[in-house]
Amino acid sequence: MPKLILTRAGGDLESFELTATETTLGRSLHSDIVLHDIAASRRHAVITVDAAFVTIRDANSRNGTLVNGQRVMTQTLADGDVVGLGGCALRFVSGDQQYSEVVAQGVSSVPNWIVDDLEEHVPTAPDVPLQLRRK
């Protein structure tokens, strides 16, 4: 089960299992995970969990949402990522998620055409001109 681990000012750790499909984070007492930090917005971010991925989305917070020090609007989380919300830092643990690292793969917009950088195969789509092949 994926979870977030929050390190409090005194060094205490608090763990939050991400059991719901959608989890809200913020300063509001109505948030699923309440952040006791003045720099956190009342509704700061939303985490979405599906079978393969865990995604964080900024909820138009004042100070933004950071993943590994980079400001993001939406980001798929990988095991060990550090999420910054206001003055809070939470470490993401993927648990039994199907994928703990995301690898982006370029896919052609031409139907039935797979980009072949090594040029080992011919186009699989009929009537596709050979000049569309990447060099």
Summary of the structure (lengths in Angstrom):
residues: 135
radius of gyration: 20.1
end to end distance: 43.6
largest distance: 66.2
contacts: 333
relative contact order: 0.16
helix: 2%
strand: 34%
